Amino acid sequence: GIDLALALIEDDCGHDISLKVAQRMVLYLRRPGNQSQFSNLLLQQVSSKKPIQEIQQWILANLKGNLNVEVLAEKVSMSPRNFARVFLTETGISPAKYVENARLESSKRYLEESALSLDEISQKCGFVSADTMRKVFLRKMGITPSQYRNVFGNSNFK
């Protein structure tokens, strides 16, 4: 219902207003159908350009795949250099950082809501290995995935 309401606001009032409403409600403006709510990624979803909005959604739906600049640029029919420049201008971060943040958010969700092993989670989220995921957690969160799970995980899975 909330997604429908935001879509109607966007149709009636435009993208900027619907984004502000979503931010006020701490919601993801338009989440992909197979993804949970990613409210932390909302801050990065500020593009008014449809191709960038669409590639952001595609990234979230395809975290396991190869998401390098060449692949992403091809999806939106741009050269890699131009795509990287436009993405950075529109979102404030590079495509690589966006992908890394999306993978981090997805892995956090798995750690909170599942009993999957770190290897399984890293694979589902597109990290090269559990060690790579661990390094990203340490750099961005200051804790390991295991520590994150201990603090935020569902006690039914511990």
QUIVEN-V665416 format. One line per field, one symbol per residue. ss: DSSP state (A for helix, B for strand, O for the rest). phi: phi as a letter, one per 40 degrees, with the letter a starting at -180 (. if undefined). burial: # if it has 9 or more other C-alpha atoms within 8 Angstrom, else .. Layout:
ss->???
phi->???
burial->???
This chain:
ss->OAAAAAAAAAAAAOAAAAAAAAAAAOOOOOOOOOOOOOAAAAAAOOOOOAAAAAAAAAAAAOOOOOOOAAAAAAAOOOOAAAAAAAAAAAAOOOAAAAAAAAAAAAAAAAAAAOOOOAAAAAAAAOOOOAAAAAAAAAAAAOOOAAAAAAAAOOAAAO
phi->.cccccccccccbhcccccccccccfbcdaccdcbccbcccdcccbcccdccdcccccdccbccccbcdccccccbfbcdccddccccccbgbcdcccccccccccccccccbabccccccccccgccacccccccdcccbgbcdccdcccbccccbc
burial->..#..##.##...##.###.###...###.##.....##.##.#####...##.#######.##..#.#.####.#.###..##..##.##.###..##.########.#####......#######.##.#######.....##..##...##....
